[in-house]
């Protein structure tokens, strides 16, 4: 990675390096956020299923 960085800086292409680093960071943040959203949706679905089971038990006793 140092060789690539040094090569880019020597050629005066620092703006492209900064843009690449920004895009990489933004993309990784998006992937992390989507993964967390999927996990959150799964946990919420599990919660709703448990509430449905609880309601079935209470309605079955009445």
Residue frames as a rotation matrix with the C-alpha (Angstrom) as fourth column:
UNK 1
0.571 0.821 0.000 0.00
0.821 -0.571 0.000 0.00
0.000 0.000 -1.000 0.00
UNK 2
0.359 -0.512 -0.781 2.90
0.207 -0.772 0.601 2.36
-0.910 -0.377 -0.171 0.71
UNK 3
-0.673 -0.645 0.362 4.29
0.462 0.016 0.887 1.84
-0.578 0.764 0.287 -2.80
UNK 4
-0.109 0.731 0.674 0.95
0.955 -0.111 0.275 2.76
0.276 0.674 -0.686 -4.36
UNK 5
0.764 0.402 -0.505 0.63
0.574 -0.780 0.249 5.82
-0.293 -0.480 -0.827 -2.13
UNK 6
-0.021 -0.873 -0.487 4.19
0.199 -0.481 0.854 6.93
-0.980 -0.079 0.183 -2.87
UNK 7
-0.668 -0.204 0.715 3.67
0.705 0.132 0.697 6.46
-0.236 0.970 0.056 -6.61
UNK 8
0.302 0.874 0.379 0.47
0.915 -0.378 0.142 8.51
0.268 0.304 -0.914 -6.59
UNK 9
0.719 -0.067 -0.692 2.04
0.358 -0.817 0.452 11.32
-0.596 -0.572 -0.564 -4.56
UNK 10
-0.348 -0.935 -0.064 5.13
0.345 -0.191 0.919 11.44
-0.872 0.298 0.389 -6.80
UNK 11
-0.594 0.179 0.784 2.97
0.796 -0.010 0.605 11.84
0.116 0.984 -0.137 -9.88
UNK 12
-0.981 0.191 -0.032 1.01
-0.180 -0.958 -0.223 14.65
-0.074 -0.213 0.974 -8.25
UNK 13
-0.424 0.863 -0.273 -2.25
-0.116 0.248 0.962 12.74
0.898 0.440 -0.005 -8.28
UNK 14
-0.996 -0.052 -0.076 -3.12
0.071 0.098 -0.993 13.42
0.059 -0.994 -0.094 -4.66
UNK 15
-0.444 0.896 -0.009 -6.70
-0.876 -0.436 -0.207 14.42
-0.189 -0.084 0.978 -5.45
UNK 16
0.102 0.468 -0.878 -7.41
-0.622 0.719 0.311 11.00
0.777 0.514 0.364 -6.94
UNK 17
-0.663 -0.390 -0.639 -5.94
0.244 0.695 -0.677 9.32
0.708 -0.604 -0.366 -3.88
UNK 18
-0.923 0.363 0.128 -8.12
-0.290 -0.437 -0.851 11.42
-0.253 -0.823 0.508 -1.58
UNK 19
-0.115 0.922 -0.371 -11.20
-0.986 -0.062 0.153 10.65
0.118 0.383 0.916 -3.70
UNK 20
-0.128 -0.002 -0.992 -10.38
-0.235 0.972 0.028 6.93
0.963 0.237 -0.125 -3.64
UNK 21
-0.909 -0.258 -0.328 -9.98
0.246 0.302 -0.921 6.94
0.337 -0.918 -0.211 0.14
UNK 22
-0.678 0.728 0.099 -13.24
-0.660 -0.543 -0.519 8.85
-0.325 -0.417 0.849 0.59
UNK 23
0.059 0.725 -0.687 -15.12
-0.884 0.357 0.301 6.48
0.463 0.590 0.662 -1.73
UNK 24
-0.410 -0.272 -0.871 -13.66
0.048 0.947 -0.318 3.43
0.911 -0.172 -0.375 0.00
UNK 25
-0.998 0.029 -0.047 -14.63
0.044 -0.098 -0.994 4.76
-0.033 -0.995 0.097 3.41
UNK 26
-0.410 0.907 -0.100 -18.15
-0.881 -0.422 -0.214 5.68
-0.236 0.001 0.972 2.27
UNK 27
0.014 0.395 -0.919 -18.65
-0.644 0.706 0.294 2.27
0.765 0.588 0.264 0.65
UNK 28
-0.662 -0.302 -0.686 -17.48
0.256 0.770 -0.585 0.38
0.705 -0.562 -0.433 3.70
UNK 29
-0.915 0.392 0.096 -19.73
-0.276 -0.432 -0.858 2.50
-0.295 -0.812 0.504 5.91
UNK 30
-0.133 0.898 -0.420 -22.68
-0.982 -0.063 0.177 1.71
0.133 0.436 0.890 3.64
UNK 31
-0.169 0.011 -0.986 -21.96
-0.206 0.977 0.046 -2.02
0.964 0.211 -0.163 3.78
UNK 32
-0.932 -0.207 -0.298 -21.71
0.243 0.254 -0.936 -1.87
0.270 -0.945 -0.186 7.58
UNK 33
-0.695 0.717 0.057 -24.98
-0.634 -0.573 -0.519 0.09
-0.340 -0.397 0.853 7.86
UNK 34
0.018 0.718 -0.696 -26.84
-0.863 0.362 0.351 -2.34
0.504 0.594 0.627 5.59
UNK 35
-0.456 -0.243 -0.857 -25.53
0.121 0.936 -0.330 -5.31
0.882 -0.254 -0.397 7.56
UNK 36
-0.993 0.092 -0.079 -26.66
0.062 -0.174 -0.983 -3.72
-0.104 -0.980 0.167 10.82
UNK 37
-0.405 0.897 -0.176 -30.06
-0.906 -0.420 -0.052 -2.94
-0.121 0.138 0.983 9.32
UNK 38
-0.045 0.348 -0.936 -30.49
-0.486 0.811 0.325 -6.55
0.873 0.470 0.132 8.23
UNK 39
-0.728 -0.268 -0.630 -29.56
0.371 0.619 -0.692 -7.79
0.576 -0.738 -0.351 11.71
UNK 40
-0.897 0.437 0.060 -31.95
-0.337 -0.590 -0.734 -5.30
-0.285 -0.679 0.677 13.28
UNK 41
-0.144 0.876 -0.460 -34.79
-0.946 0.014 0.324 -6.45
0.290 0.482 0.827 11.04
UNK 42
-0.244 -0.004 -0.970 -34.07
-0.044 0.999 0.007 -10.08
0.969 0.044 -0.244 11.93
UNK 43
-0.941 -0.121 -0.315 -34.13
0.303 0.113 -0.946 -9.29
0.150 -0.986 -0.070 15.67
UNK 44
-0.652 0.758 -0.015 -37.38
-0.707 -0.615 -0.350 -7.37
-0.274 -0.217 0.937 15.30
UNK 45
-0.055 0.612 -0.789 -38.93
-0.715 0.527 0.458 -10.25
0.697 0.590 0.409 13.37
UNK 46
-0.566 -0.204 -0.799 -37.91
0.318 0.840 -0.440 -12.66
0.761 -0.503 -0.411 16.14
UNK 47
-0.975 0.220 -0.034 -39.49
-0.069 -0.445 -0.893 -10.33
-0.211 -0.868 0.449 18.69
UNK 48
-0.330 0.904 -0.273 -42.77
-0.944 -0.309 0.117 -10.15
0.021 0.296 0.955 16.76
UNK 49
-0.135 0.245 -0.960 -42.86
-0.309 0.910 0.276 -13.94
0.942 0.334 -0.047 16.42
UNK 50
-0.836 -0.198 -0.513 -42.38
0.397 0.427 -0.812 -14.36
0.380 -0.882 -0.278 20.18
UNK 51
-0.784 0.620 0.002 -45.22
-0.502 -0.633 -0.590 -11.90
-0.365 -0.464 0.808 20.86
UNK 52
-0.118 0.752 -0.649 -47.45
-0.867 0.240 0.436 -13.88
0.484 0.614 0.624 18.45
UNK 53
-0.403 -0.081 -0.912 -46.62
0.153 0.976 -0.155 -17.12
0.902 -0.202 -0.380 20.30
UNK 54
-0.983 0.038 -0.180 -47.39
0.170 -0.182 -0.968 -15.46
-0.069 -0.983 0.173 23.62
UNK 55
-0.498 0.853 -0.157 -50.74
-0.851 -0.515 -0.102 -14.23
-0.167 0.083 0.982 22.30
UNK 56
-0.108 0.445 -0.889 -51.58
-0.513 0.741 0.434 -17.73
0.851 0.503 0.148 21.05
UNK 57
-0.717 -0.188 -0.671 -50.86
0.401 0.676 -0.618 -19.18
0.570 -0.713 -0.409 24.48
UNK 58
-0.919 0.384 -0.095 -53.00
-0.131 -0.522 -0.843 -16.60
-0.373 -0.762 0.530 26.25
UNK 59
-0.290 0.851 -0.439 -55.85
-0.955 -0.229 0.187 -16.94
0.059 0.474 0.879 23.76
UNK 60
-0.350 0.104 -0.931 -55.71
-0.236 0.952 0.195 -20.73
0.907 0.288 -0.308 24.01
UNK 61
-0.907 -0.036 -0.420 -56.28
0.380 0.364 -0.851 -20.65
0.183 -0.931 -0.316 27.80
UNK 62
-0.782 0.622 -0.036 -59.34
-0.536 -0.701 -0.471 -18.43
-0.318 -0.349 0.881 27.64
